Amino acid sequence: MTERELLERIKASHHVVALTGAGVSTESGILDFRGPNGLYSKYPENVFDIDYFYADPEGFYRFWREALFPMREAQPNVVHTLLAELEGQGLLKAVVTQNIDGLHQKAGSKNVIELHGNIFEYSCTKCGRAQSFETVKKLLESNPVPRCDCGGLIRPNIVFFGESLPVHALSEATLHAQECDLMIVLGSSLVVYPAAQLPIVAKGHGATLFIVNRGRTGLDDLADFKFDVNLGDFAKELMKHLMKT
């Protein structure tokens, strides 16, 4: 199976969905989680646990400054651009993403389902008041932990481990998984559930499953085709064929 042949499969399909993970954003300078130089090689693996956040919010926000804040300035790479172009040409119905960096939207994708929230929205854990990224950044310039005017702890509207996924996002993603005839997984190790359940749902409803990821994933045995390649090189090659048509 080549990138050109995959493009032909995409064109012949009626409902194509992409599921993306942290590996999609590494070429934008954002560290992945489980890679050799990923975030978990530098920070405790429970840094995204909701219990850790409440037990040590100062520790979490140190991590936020060093690892999450730079996401604000990151720019889309060729993988994000490819998916936006596929959607623009009517070949891709939706991007379901585990990422919290907003790069799919920045690249121009319109139908993006964020399973794990994003780093741009915040709220007070006490009064529920919405807070902006800029407000939190400003508060962190003089405080180790951002707090609302009411005194409550401000949290990012991301999904921590130990929390449920947003009901609407998961329902919408599941519906796409049930309706698609082709699912392409890009840059995900497929070990975090319930996101990793979506390819299983898609296969259970008769879809073809492509996985594009450097290294093994938790669902390689389920895939119809696996590209064990650099995502950037893969996207450039697919984009080249897409622009020729």
Summary of the structure (lengths in Angstrom):
residues: 245
radius of gyration: 18.5
end to end distance: 18.8
largest distance: 57.8
contacts: 792
relative contact order: 0.18
helix: 43%
strand: 18%
